[in-house]
Amino acid sequence: MSKSSTKVISQTIRASEPAQPLEEKASSPVKGTARLVCLDAFRGFIMFWIVGGGSLMLGLQALGHNRVIDTIIYHLNHTSWEGLRFYDCIWPCFMLMVGVSVPFSYAKRSLTQTHSQMWAHTLKRVAVLFLWGSLRESLHLGSVYLVEISSALQPIAIAYLMAFLLARKSPRFQAATGALILAGYALLLALVPAPGIAAGSYKLNANLVYAVDIALLGKTHPVDQNEIVEGWGTVLSTIPTVSTTILGLLIGGLLRSSRSAKSKMKIMSIIGIGGLVTGYALSPVIPVVMKMWTTSYGILTASWACLLFLLFYWIIDVRGYRKWAFPFVVIGTNALAAYLGGTVTRLHDIVSVLTRGAEAPLGSFGPLFGAVAFLGVEWLILYWMYQRKIFLSA
């Protein structure tokens, strides 16, 4: 890996330079172009559940069922169609973080680069992220898929590009753009029919999103045996994801402002709670369906993401309690490496070769041992990279 490929990770995945050793107390809330430790920690917390947290919970469940573990595991699976669980909020959390990072990275780069140079840098990162998404899906599915925007990386690339285009616009313009995207998408699904499908249908595999995928991508047959059951949308449902990133853009701008930390938290609380009220009020008319990214789903998940991020901001960057978050920071500062590790390097398969023999004699403790071993190895690799300032870059 060359030095150029191990520089700071893409602003679509992280906010700024690798974190420095953490102190227990922060001297003051983050301002200007300073880094947001809470953003690294929040990103790492969310990534934790993707790369091994679920297996850890299953290992604990194997020791005996209890209401807490069973509830956590329930929320670590996507809703089959209509409804909302924690795992349905993971993707929107990343989309929000993309937007939060942009004002900080833009301000920092503007000190040494022209807008044209930043534009070229952004296009390069968008292209590389898009190709990373293609590689991950192709390896996962066993065949070449250049466009597979139901995967997270390609929509992140698109949303990052849009956030960069809006970075110099006023907050009012940014907010209006996000609202128009959601409103327009809601009207599109409500008013436009498809062949054999009535306008306003939100049924599994009988909706406009699904019909457009068939027409544009030729998905007349499932990519695997589960796709026709799961009903993931791609082309149209990528559009509203941008609105979540725009909310992050607004939050990033707010955090860079000269407002007091109390004022910033108050505004974020109003946005989050107001969004929850709006989203749940819309849900009887517009069902909450992740796999179509309906407008009610977009509003609800962006609001939950906002409130979760607010919690991390308050604890870490306002109250200054950071040491507890260090394991998540290690993951969050190399999120792209963690995300790609399972598919590109097959790390889980490698670790399981070494642990499989020990799991059987352990009985009910076997699954927990395997999960802890994998998470431990994965975290130590990321920590080794963190210590040496090696960050997978787009």
One Martini backbone bead per residue (centre of mass of N, CA, C, O) as a GRO file, in nm:
protein
  394
    1MET     BB    1   0.092   0.037   0.026
    2SER     BB    2   0.078   0.353  -0.031
    3LYS     BB    3   0.088   0.664   0.093
    4SER     BB    4  -0.158   0.774  -0.073
    5SER     BB    5  -0.350   0.521   0.029
    6THR     BB    6  -0.293   0.606   0.362
    7LYS     BB    7  -0.451   0.833   0.407
    8VAL     BB    8  -0.702   0.999   0.461
    9ILE     BB    9  -1.006   0.924   0.478
   10SER     BB   10  -1.285   0.959   0.347
   11GLN     BB   11  -1.528   1.201   0.401
   12THR     BB   12  -1.753   0.975   0.370
   13ILE     BB   13  -1.626   0.819   0.640
   14ARG     BB   14  -1.460   1.071   0.753
   15ALA     BB   15  -1.365   1.385   0.887
   16SER     BB   16  -1.046   1.349   0.949
   17GLU     BB   17  -0.797   1.300   1.120
   18PRO     BB   18  -0.652   1.104   1.313
   19ALA     BB   19  -0.671   1.022   1.619
   20GLN     BB   20  -0.577   1.112   1.919
   21PRO     BB   21  -0.509   1.076   2.214
   22LEU     BB   22  -0.722   1.044   2.479
   23GLU     BB   23  -0.902   1.239   2.691
   24GLU     BB   24  -1.127   1.276   2.945
   25LYS     BB   25  -1.116   1.592   2.885
   26ALA     BB   26  -1.252   1.864   2.744
   27SER     BB   27  -1.204   2.201   2.699
   28SER     BB   28  -1.401   2.216   2.439
   29PRO     BB   29  -1.601   2.252   2.208
   30VAL     BB   30  -1.623   2.214   1.887
   31LYS     BB   31  -1.454   2.406   1.630
   32GLY     BB   32  -1.448   2.472   1.316
   33THR     BB   33  -1.186   2.243   1.206
   34ALA     BB   34  -1.216   2.059   1.418
   35ARG     BB   35  -1.255   1.768   1.548
   36LEU     BB   36  -1.486   1.487   1.587
   37VAL     BB   37  -1.490   1.243   1.809
   38CYS     BB   38  -1.790   1.157   1.800
   39LEU     BB   39  -1.787   1.065   1.503
   40ASP     BB   40  -1.595   0.830   1.532
   41ALA     BB   41  -1.755   0.684   1.755
   42PHE     BB   42  -2.025   0.657   1.610
   43ARG     BB   43  -1.917   0.501   1.367
   44GLY     BB   44  -1.805   0.265   1.535
   45PHE     BB   45  -2.070   0.179   1.668
   46ILE     BB   46  -2.221   0.111   1.408
   47MET     BB   47  -2.005  -0.083   1.286
   48PHE     BB   48  -2.004  -0.299   1.509
   49TRP     BB   49  -2.285  -0.429   1.419
   50ILE     BB   50  -2.174  -0.529   1.142
   51VAL     BB   51  -1.882  -0.685   1.223
   52GLY     BB   52  -1.996  -0.841   1.532
   53GLY     BB   53  -2.226  -0.774   1.736
   54GLY     BB   54  -2.436  -0.988   1.656
   55SER     BB   55  -2.263  -1.241   1.724
   56LEU     BB   56  -2.230  -1.171   2.021
   57MET     BB   57  -2.534  -1.190   2.093
   58LEU     BB   58  -2.570  -1.485   2.002
   59GLY     BB   59  -2.367  -1.597   2.204
   60LEU     BB   60  -2.530  -1.508   2.454
   61GLN     BB   61  -2.795  -1.658   2.379
   62ALA     BB   62  -2.670  -1.952   2.397
   63LEU     BB   63  -2.670  -1.933   2.724
   64GLY     BB   64  -2.952  -1.778   2.726
   65HIS     BB   65  -3.253  -1.652   2.759
   66ASN     BB   66  -3.348  -1.300   2.740
   67ARG     BB   67  -3.502  -1.004   2.704
   68VAL     BB   68  -3.262  -0.828   2.622
   69ILE     BB   69  -3.121  -1.004   2.407
   70ASP     BB   70  -3.372  -1.057   2.232
   71THR     BB   71  -3.422  -0.758   2.163
   72ILE     BB   72  -3.154  -0.696   2.029
   73ILE     BB   73  -3.175  -0.912   1.806
   74TYR     BB   74  -3.433  -0.806   1.680
   75HIS     BB   75  -3.278  -0.519   1.609
   76LEU     BB   76  -3.047  -0.691   1.423
   77ASN     BB   77  -3.286  -0.688   1.214
   78HIS     BB   78  -3.459  -0.656   0.950
   79THR     BB   79  -3.734  -0.564   0.829
   80SER     BB   80  -3.923  -0.732   0.611
   81TRP     BB   81  -4.091  -0.444   0.560
   82GLU     BB   82  -4.286  -0.313   0.773
   83GLY     BB   83  -4.107  -0.087   0.969
   84LEU     BB   84  -3.889  -0.056   1.278
   85ARG     BB   85  -3.541  -0.088   1.338
   86PHE     BB   86  -3.225  -0.046   1.421
   87TYR     BB   87  -3.102  -0.171   1.153
   88ASP     BB   88  -3.262   0.044   0.973
   89CYS     BB   89  -3.060   0.290   1.086
   90ILE     BB   90  -2.768   0.251   0.986
   91TRP     BB   91  -2.757   0.376   0.709
   92PRO     BB   92  -2.859   0.663   0.791
   93CYS     BB   93  -2.622   0.719   0.979
   94PHE     BB   94  -2.411   0.733   0.754
   95MET     BB   95  -2.545   0.955   0.589
   96LEU     BB   96  -2.525   1.166   0.810
   97MET     BB   97  -2.211   1.158   0.850
   98VAL     BB   98  -2.137   1.260   0.578
   99GLY     BB   99  -2.255   1.546   0.620
  100VAL     BB  100  -2.108   1.633   0.880
  101SER     BB  101  -1.810   1.624   0.752
  102VAL     BB  102  -1.806   1.836   0.520
  103PRO     BB  103  -1.763   2.118   0.657
  104PHE     BB  104  -1.486   2.040   0.777
  105SER     BB  105  -1.334   1.951   0.519
  106TYR     BB  106  -1.387   2.207   0.357
  107ALA     BB  107  -1.250   2.409   0.548
  108LYS     BB  108  -0.971   2.276   0.546
  109ARG     BB  109  -0.918   2.273   0.233
  110SER     BB  110  -0.960   2.587   0.182
  111LEU     BB  111  -0.670   2.665   0.299
  112THR     BB  112  -0.508   2.498   0.034
  113GLN     BB  113  -0.755   2.507  -0.174
  114THR     BB  114  -0.933   2.514  -0.437
  115HIS     BB  115  -1.233   2.448  -0.567
  116SER     BB  116  -1.126   2.280  -0.805
  117GLN     BB  117  -0.955   2.086  -0.634
  118MET     BB  118  -1.189   1.981  -0.462
  119TRP     BB  119  -1.356   1.874  -0.696
  120ALA     BB  120  -1.149   1.663  -0.794
  121HIS     BB  121  -1.132   1.511  -0.526
  122THR     BB  122  -1.429   1.430  -0.511
  123LEU     BB  123  -1.448   1.267  -0.775
  124LYS     BB  124  -1.242   1.055  -0.694
  125ARG     BB  125  -1.392   0.949  -0.443
  126VAL     BB  126  -1.650   0.869  -0.578
  127ALA     BB  127  -1.528   0.662  -0.776
  128VAL     BB  128  -1.391   0.476  -0.566
  129LEU     BB  129  -1.641   0.410  -0.398
  130PHE     BB  130  -1.800   0.285  -0.628
  131LEU     BB  131  -1.589   0.058  -0.679
  132TRP     BB  132  -1.598  -0.067  -0.402
  133GLY     BB  133  -1.895  -0.148  -0.426
  134SER     BB  134  -1.859  -0.334  -0.668
  135LEU     BB  135  -1.656  -0.529  -0.541
  136ARG     BB  136  -1.821  -0.621  -0.299
  137GLU     BB  137  -2.069  -0.731  -0.458
  138SER     BB  138  -1.920  -0.925  -0.645
  139LEU     BB  139  -1.803  -1.105  -0.419
  140HIS     BB  140  -2.074  -1.168  -0.277
  141LEU     BB  141  -2.232  -1.275  -0.556
  142GLY     BB  142  -2.019  -1.396  -0.788
  143SER     BB  143  -2.046  -1.132  -0.972
  144VAL     BB  144  -2.071  -0.875  -1.187
  145TYR     BB  145  -2.137  -0.540  -1.026
  146LEU     BB  146  -2.135  -0.211  -1.099
  147VAL     BB  147  -2.450  -0.172  -1.022
  148GLU     BB  148  -2.527  -0.155  -0.654
  149ILE     BB  149  -2.741   0.060  -0.474
  150SER     BB  150  -2.813  -0.127  -0.218
  151SER     BB  151  -2.555  -0.052  -0.139
  152ALA     BB  152  -2.382   0.180   0.052
  153LEU     BB  153  -2.140   0.309  -0.113
  154GLN     BB  154  -2.285   0.431  -0.363
  155PRO     BB  155  -2.482   0.624  -0.215
  156ILE     BB  156  -2.259   0.773  -0.066
  157ALA     BB  157  -2.124   0.890  -0.315
  158ILE     BB  158  -2.369   1.052  -0.413
  159ALA     BB  159  -2.420   1.215  -0.148
  160TYR     BB  160  -2.142   1.348  -0.134
  161LEU     BB  161  -2.166   1.506  -0.393
  162MET     BB  162  -2.415   1.671  -0.307
  163ALA     BB  163  -2.288   1.798  -0.054
  164PHE     BB  164  -2.067   1.952  -0.203
  165LEU     BB  165  -2.260   2.125  -0.382
  166LEU     BB  166  -2.400   2.247  -0.098
  167ALA     BB  167  -2.176   2.370   0.093
  168ARG     BB  168  -2.213   2.691  -0.016
  169LYS     BB  169  -2.483   2.699   0.084
  170SER     BB  170  -2.745   2.774   0.248
  171PRO     BB  171  -2.932   2.641   0.494
  172ARG     BB  172  -3.201   2.701   0.355
  173PHE     BB  173  -3.135   2.564   0.089
  174GLN     BB  174  -3.069   2.286   0.200
  175ALA     BB  175  -3.341   2.232   0.339
  176ALA     BB  176  -3.517   2.265   0.086
  177THR     BB  177  -3.390   2.035  -0.074
  178GLY     BB  178  -3.456   1.804   0.121
  179ALA     BB  179  -3.765   1.847   0.125
  180LEU     BB  180  -3.814   1.819  -0.183
  181ILE     BB  181  -3.718   1.532  -0.212
  182LEU     BB  182  -3.927   1.401  -0.023
  183ALA     BB  183  -4.183   1.515  -0.154
  184GLY     BB  184  -4.131   1.416  -0.444
  185TYR     BB  185  -4.113   1.115  -0.373
  186ALA     BB  186  -4.394   1.085  -0.254
  187LEU     BB  187  -4.546   1.171  -0.513
  188LEU     BB  188  -4.434   0.961  -0.702
  189LEU     BB  189  -4.551   0.709  -0.549
  190ALA     BB  190  -4.855   0.818  -0.539
  191LEU     BB  191  -4.898   0.899  -0.875
  192VAL     BB  192  -4.720   0.670  -1.011
  193PRO     BB  193  -4.747   0.426  -1.224
  194ALA     BB  194  -4.727   0.083  -1.326
  195PRO     BB  195  -4.718  -0.197  -1.480
  196GLY     BB  196  -4.971  -0.343  -1.293
  197ILE     BB  197  -4.941  -0.078  -1.101
  198ALA     BB  198  -5.055   0.116  -0.874
  199ALA     BB  199  -5.076   0.401  -0.743
  200GLY     BB  200  -4.954   0.384  -0.412
  201SER     BB  201  -4.780   0.132  -0.387
  202TYR     BB  202  -4.635  -0.079  -0.097
  203LYS     BB  203  -4.577  -0.350  -0.208
  204LEU     BB  204  -4.431  -0.635  -0.247
  205ASN     BB  205  -4.326  -0.640  -0.568
  206ALA     BB  206  -4.562  -0.380  -0.605
  207ASN     BB  207  -4.388  -0.120  -0.720
  208LEU     BB  208  -4.217   0.139  -0.855
  209VAL     BB  209  -3.932   0.065  -0.767
  210TYR     BB  210  -3.932  -0.223  -0.880
  211ALA     BB  211  -4.008  -0.150  -1.177
  212VAL     BB  212  -3.758   0.025  -1.238
  213ASP     BB  213  -3.547  -0.194  -1.197
  214ILE     BB  214  -3.644  -0.374  -1.425
  215ALA     BB  215  -3.621  -0.162  -1.656
  216LEU     BB  216  -3.306  -0.070  -1.601
  217LEU     BB  217  -3.163  -0.359  -1.478
  218GLY     BB  218  -3.309  -0.639  -1.533
  219LYS     BB  219  -3.466  -0.757  -1.265
  220THR     BB  220  -3.631  -1.051  -1.332
  221HIS     BB  221  -3.426  -1.186  -1.138
  222PRO     BB  222  -3.278  -1.307  -0.882
  223VAL     BB  223  -2.967  -1.292  -0.750
  224ASP     BB  224  -3.099  -1.453  -0.524
  225GLN     BB  225  -3.314  -1.638  -0.319
  226ASN     BB  226  -3.403  -1.360  -0.147
  227GLU     BB  227  -3.485  -1.108  -0.315
  228ILE     BB  228  -3.793  -1.161  -0.371
  229VAL     BB  229  -3.850  -1.130  -0.062
  230GLU     BB  230  -3.710  -0.855   0.018
  231GLY     BB  231  -3.733  -0.605  -0.199
  232TRP     BB  232  -3.508  -0.430  -0.300
  233GLY     BB  233  -3.423  -0.113  -0.371
  234THR     BB  234  -3.254   0.138  -0.587
  235VAL     BB  235  -3.283   0.380  -0.783
  236LEU     BB  236  -3.510   0.553  -0.645
  237SER     BB  237  -3.411   0.507  -0.336
  238THR     BB  238  -3.156   0.697  -0.363
  239ILE     BB  239  -3.273   0.980  -0.355
  240PRO     BB  240  -3.363   1.015  -0.040
  241THR     BB  241  -3.079   0.978   0.094
  242VAL     BB  242  -2.982   1.272   0.054
  243SER     BB  243  -3.150   1.408   0.282
  244THR     BB  244  -2.985   1.291   0.518
  245THR     BB  245  -2.719   1.430   0.435
  246ILE     BB  246  -2.829   1.718   0.456
  247LEU     BB  247  -2.877   1.709   0.755
  248GLY     BB  248  -2.578   1.667   0.820
  249LEU     BB  249  -2.486   1.932   0.694
  250LEU     BB  250  -2.641   2.112   0.894
  251ILE     BB  251  -2.506   2.002   1.150
  252GLY     BB  252  -2.216   2.070   1.075
  253GLY     BB  253  -2.267   2.375   1.054
  254LEU     BB  254  -2.362   2.411   1.344
  255LEU     BB  255  -2.096   2.303   1.484
  256ARG     BB  256  -1.919   2.543   1.344
  257SER     BB  257  -2.044   2.743   1.495
  258SER     BB  258  -2.079   3.005   1.753
  259ARG     BB  259  -2.248   2.854   1.915
  260SER     BB  260  -2.352   2.706   2.172
  261ALA     BB  261  -2.383   2.396   2.293
  262LYS     BB  262  -2.671   2.432   2.395
  263SER     BB  263  -2.790   2.537   2.128
  264LYS     BB  264  -2.716   2.297   1.951
  265MET     BB  265  -2.873   2.082   2.113
  266LYS     BB  266  -3.149   2.209   2.089
  267ILE     BB  267  -3.174   2.197   1.780
  268MET     BB  268  -3.131   1.889   1.752
  269SER     BB  269  -3.373   1.811   1.926
  270ILE     BB  270  -3.592   1.942   1.755
  271ILE     BB  271  -3.534   1.789   1.498
  272GLY     BB  272  -3.566   1.499   1.607
  273ILE     BB  273  -3.849   1.519   1.740
  274GLY     BB  274  -3.998   1.643   1.499
  275GLY     BB  275  -3.940   1.404   1.307
  276LEU     BB  276  -4.087   1.186   1.466
  277VAL     BB  277  -4.365   1.311   1.457
  278THR     BB  278  -4.385   1.328   1.148
  279GLY     BB  279  -4.330   1.030   1.071
  280TYR     BB  280  -4.563   0.901   1.241
  281ALA     BB  281  -4.791   1.071   1.110
  282LEU     BB  282  -4.736   0.952   0.812
  283SER     BB  283  -4.753   0.631   0.834
  284PRO     BB  284  -5.060   0.579   0.758
  285VAL     BB  285  -5.001   0.685   0.455
  286ILE     BB  286  -4.679   0.629   0.474
  287PRO     BB  287  -4.508   0.374   0.489
  288VAL     BB  288  -4.254   0.203   0.667
  289VAL     BB  289  -3.998   0.146   0.415
  290MET     BB  290  -3.683   0.072   0.356
  291LYS     BB  291  -3.679  -0.076   0.059
  292MET     BB  292  -3.803   0.225  -0.044
  293TRP     BB  293  -3.752   0.481   0.114
  294THR     BB  294  -3.963   0.624   0.248
  295THR     BB  295  -4.049   0.921   0.380
  296SER     BB  296  -4.106   0.821   0.666
  297TYR     BB  297  -3.842   0.670   0.693
  298GLY     BB  298  -3.647   0.905   0.641
  299ILE     BB  299  -3.739   1.081   0.881
  300LEU     BB  300  -3.707   0.883   1.115
  301THR     BB  301  -3.405   0.797   1.076
  302ALA     BB  302  -3.283   1.080   1.080
  303SER     BB  303  -3.382   1.141   1.367
  304TRP     BB  304  -3.244   0.911   1.517
  305ALA     BB  305  -2.959   0.982   1.423
  306CYS     BB  306  -2.953   1.263   1.549
  307LEU     BB  307  -2.996   1.169   1.848
  308LEU     BB  308  -2.754   0.980   1.867
  309PHE     BB  309  -2.541   1.191   1.799
  310LEU     BB  310  -2.609   1.382   2.029
  311LEU     BB  311  -2.522   1.191   2.254
  312PHE     BB  312  -2.224   1.178   2.171
  313TYR     BB  313  -2.168   1.480   2.179
  314TRP     BB  314  -2.235   1.528   2.476
  315ILE     BB  315  -2.039   1.322   2.609
  316ILE     BB  316  -1.767   1.388   2.445
  317ASP     BB  317  -1.760   1.713   2.347
  318VAL     BB  318  -1.893   1.837   2.608
  319ARG     BB  319  -1.823   1.660   2.867
  320GLY     BB  320  -1.543   1.479   2.789
  321TYR     BB  321  -1.604   1.165   2.760
  322ARG     BB  322  -1.362   0.935   2.599
  323LYS     BB  323  -1.232   0.662   2.682
  324TRP     BB  324  -1.476   0.467   2.634
  325ALA     BB  325  -1.460   0.528   2.301
  326PHE     BB  326  -1.197   0.410   2.181
  327PRO     BB  327  -1.286   0.142   2.041
  328PHE     BB  328  -1.467   0.303   1.836
  329VAL     BB  329  -1.253   0.488   1.713
  330VAL     BB  330  -1.085   0.268   1.579
  331ILE     BB  331  -1.314   0.190   1.387
  332GLY     BB  332  -1.404   0.476   1.274
  333THR     BB  333  -1.114   0.553   1.138
  334ASN     BB  334  -1.162   0.248   0.973
  335ALA     BB  335  -1.441   0.180   0.829
  336LEU     BB  336  -1.372   0.075   0.545
  337ALA     BB  337  -1.202  -0.164   0.635
  338ALA     BB  338  -1.421  -0.300   0.807
  339TYR     BB  339  -1.637  -0.329   0.579
  340LEU     BB  340  -1.443  -0.492   0.370
  341GLY     BB  341  -1.315  -0.732   0.527
  342GLY     BB  342  -1.536  -0.960   0.501
  343THR     BB  343  -1.517  -0.970   0.177
  344VAL     BB  344  -1.219  -0.926   0.073
  345THR     BB  345  -1.056  -1.103   0.313
  346ARG     BB  346  -1.212  -1.315   0.483
  347LEU     BB  347  -1.167  -1.302   0.798
  348HIS     BB  348  -1.372  -1.495   0.921
  349ASP     BB  349  -1.267  -1.751   0.784
  350ILE     BB  350  -0.984  -1.741   0.903
  351VAL     BB  351  -1.059  -1.745   1.206
  352SER     BB  352  -1.242  -2.004   1.203
  353VAL     BB  353  -1.014  -2.207   1.151
  354LEU     BB  354  -0.888  -2.152   1.447
  355THR     BB  355  -1.177  -2.189   1.626
  356ARG     BB  356  -1.356  -2.437   1.557
  357GLY     BB  357  -1.219  -2.661   1.736
  358ALA     BB  358  -1.295  -2.504   2.016
  359GLU     BB  359  -1.611  -2.482   2.014
  360ALA     BB  360  -1.731  -2.765   2.060
  361PRO     BB  361  -1.621  -2.825   2.358
  362LEU     BB  362  -1.783  -2.561   2.477
  363GLY     BB  363  -2.057  -2.555   2.362
  364SER     BB  364  -2.246  -2.287   2.450
  365PHE     BB  365  -1.964  -2.115   2.436
  366GLY     BB  366  -1.872  -2.125   2.139
  367PRO     BB  367  -2.006  -1.878   1.995
  368LEU     BB  368  -1.876  -1.669   2.184
  369PHE     BB  369  -1.582  -1.736   2.126
  370GLY     BB  370  -1.592  -1.678   1.821
  371ALA     BB  371  -1.685  -1.381   1.841
  372VAL     BB  372  -1.454  -1.273   2.020
  373ALA     BB  373  -1.220  -1.358   1.838
  374PHE     BB  374  -1.296  -1.194   1.591
  375LEU     BB  375  -1.316  -0.913   1.721
  376GLY     BB  376  -1.029  -0.912   1.832
  377VAL     BB  377  -0.876  -0.936   1.566
  378GLU     BB  378  -1.004  -0.698   1.422
  379TRP     BB  379  -0.929  -0.477   1.628
  380LEU     BB  380  -0.618  -0.522   1.625
  381ILE     BB  381  -0.583  -0.444   1.331
  382LEU     BB  382  -0.701  -0.156   1.361
  383TYR     BB  383  -0.499  -0.069   1.581
  384TRP     BB  384  -0.246  -0.105   1.416
  385MET     BB  385  -0.332   0.107   1.207
  386TYR     BB  386  -0.376   0.344   1.402
  387GLN     BB  387  -0.082   0.360   1.517
  388ARG     BB  388   0.029   0.391   1.195
  389LYS     BB  389  -0.160   0.561   1.016
  390ILE     BB  390  -0.359   0.351   0.868
  391PHE     BB  391  -0.583   0.445   0.596
  392LEU     BB  392  -0.836   0.373   0.413
  393SER     BB  393  -0.865   0.500   0.083
  394ALA     BB  394  -1.039   0.684  -0.176
   0.00000   0.00000   0.00000
